[in-house]
Structures are given as C-alpha cells and as structure tokens.
Amino acid sequence: MIARQKQISFYTTSHTTGNMMMTQEMVMNEVQNTLSELLTRYSYSELSKKMDMSPNTLHKIASGCRSNLKIDTVLKILQMGNKCLVVVGD
C-alpha cells in the first residue's frame, strides 16, 4: 500500500503570470509544522535515526533557530510526513 502524499507547490514564476508564489517563509512554516506533527509520533532520537540527521539539528529546525536549510533537508522532512515539494519554473 502506497501512502498518498500531500503536495506543496513552490512556484518560482514571476508576479505577472498570476501564479501564487510560495515564499521561503511559507516553505519553512510547512517544514516546521510537518516536523511538529512527526514529533507527536516519534522522539527526536527515533526521528533522527529514521532521517539520518542529528537530534540537535532537528531540534533547531523545530524551534525555529535554523531557517536556512538545504533543499535535501527540506525534502527529507516533508517526505517523512508524506508530503512533497514541487518546484515549478517559468
């Protein structure tokens, strides 16, 4: 059984096209919300092992102390929460 993923769109198109642009702040909010949801099911230690990330890094992201994340970190967190990020160019 394959779990259905929620899709989060990150549009990089110009304002003249009429597409909604998801800002970096909006993406970070989604990452933090997803991480918070995951932390209701897993401890920092369990989650860090599943995601191959340090518990300290996860804690910094969850608390908002770390906001400049690599795309692979964003993707790991979103994928763990059955979500994906779609980057759409012009």
C-alpha positions in Angstrom: 0.0 0.0 0.0 1.4 3.4 -1.0 0.5 6.3 1.1 -0.8 9.3 -0.7 1.4 12.4 -0.5 0.2 15.9 0.1 1.6 18.2 -2.4 3.1 21.6 -1.6 3.8 23.8 -4.6 6.7 26.2 -4.6 6.2 28.5 -7.6 9.2 30.5 -8.9 7.3 32.2 -11.6 7.0 35.9 -12.0 4.2 38.0 -10.5 2.9 38.8 -14.0 1.8 35.2 -14.7 -0.8 35.2 -11.9 0.6 32.1 -10.2 0.8 32.1 -6.4 4.4 32.3 -5.2 5.2 30.4 -2.1 7.9 32.2 -0.2 10.8 30.7 1.7 9.0 31.7 4.9 5.9 29.7 3.8 8.0 26.7 3.0 9.8 26.9 6.4 6.5 27.1 8.2 5.3 24.0 6.4 8.6 22.2 7.3 8.2 23.2 10.9 4.6 22.2 11.0 5.4 18.8 9.4 8.3 18.3 11.9 5.9 19.1 14.8 3.5 16.5 13.5 6.2 14.0 13.3 7.4 14.7 16.8 4.0 13.7 18.1 4.7 10.2 16.8 8.5 9.9 17.3 11.1 11.1 19.7 13.9 13.3 18.4 16.2 10.3 18.7 13.9 8.0 16.7 13.3 10.6 14.1 17.0 11.4 13.7 17.8 7.8 13.1 15.0 7.4 10.5 16.1 10.6 8.7 19.8 10.3 9.2 20.0 13.7 10.8 21.3 14.7 14.2 18.7 15.3 17.0 20.3 18.7 17.6 19.6 19.7 14.0 16.0 18.6 14.2 15.5 20.5 17.5 16.9 23.7 16.0 14.6 23.4 12.9 11.6 22.6 15.1 12.3 25.6 17.4 12.9 28.0 14.5 16.5 28.6 15.4 17.6 27.2 12.0 15.8 28.6 9.0 18.3 28.4 6.1 18.0 24.8 5.2 19.4 22.8 2.3 16.8 21.5 -0.1 17.7 17.9 0.7 16.9 18.6 4.4 13.5 20.2 3.5 12.7 17.2 1.3 13.7 14.7 4.0 11.3 16.3 6.5 8.4 16.7 4.0 8.8 13.2 2.7 8.8 11.7 6.2 5.5 13.5 6.7 4.1 12.1 3.4 4.4 15.5 1.7 6.4 16.6 -1.3 7.7 19.9 -2.6 7.2 20.8 -6.3 9.4 23.5 -7.7 7.9 25.0 -10.9 9.9 27.4 -13.1 8.8 29.7 -15.9 
